[in-house]
Amino acid sequence: MKTYGEKSGPSLAGHSVTPLAVYGRFRVMDGSPIEGAVILAFPTFEEAEAWYDSPAYQDAVQHRFRGAKYQTFIVQGTR
């Protein structure tokens, strides 16, 4: 997870992203328990996909998969 942390932040360079929540206080109401959550806002669904699929993030995410179980998803919001 240390390697993931070192690589994931720099993978955001060049992407327009706003962190909305990063391991803050949470309450699980339904479903499986979680240990934490990160919510990132991108201007478009496609930009979120571009970051996630980028070589820089794919290099980082392989280390996350080795260190823990995660559920990751992209959802289009409304405004």
N, C-alpha and C positions, 0 to 999 in steps of 0.2 A: 504494500500500500504506500510505502514511502516513495518508491519509484513512480507510482501513479501520481501521487501528489506533486512531485517535482516536474512531471511532464504535462499534466493536464492543464495547469494554469497557462503556461506558454502556448498551448494549442489554441487558445482563444484569441491570440494576436491576429489582427486583421479581420476579425469577425465582430459585428455590431451586436453586443450581448449585454444584458443588464441582469445581474444576480438579484433575484427577488427573495430567496431564502437559502441560507447555507447552514445546515445543521442547527437551526434554531429550535425553540420549544415546539413540541408537537403532541398531538393526542390521536391515537389510532382508534377510530370509531368502529370500523368493520374491516374484515379481511385479515390477512397475515400481519403479524407484528413487524415493525421496522426499527432499525437502530438510528436512522436519521434520514434527512431528505435535503435535496438541493433542487431549487427551481430556478431555471435560467430563462429569460425572455429574449427572444430574437425578433427582429422586425417581421419576418415571414417564416412560414413553415419550411420553405425551401432553404432559407438561410440556416435554420436549425439542422436540417439534414446535411447541408454542405459542411458545417462544422463537425458533426458527428462522424460523417463519412471521410473527413479529411485525413490524409496520411499522418499528420501530426497527432490527431486525437486517436486514431487507430493504433498508433505506436504506444500511446499512453494506456488506452483502455485494456489492452491485453494484460497489463499488470494488475488492474483492478479485478479482472476476472480470476486471477490467481489468488487474490487476497480475500475475497468475500463474495457473497451472493447478492446480486442487485437486480432490480427491475428498472429498466429504462424505457421511457416512451416519449414521443413528441406528440403534442396535442395542439390543435389550432384553436386559439381563443377567439372571443368576440369582444368587440369594443363598440 
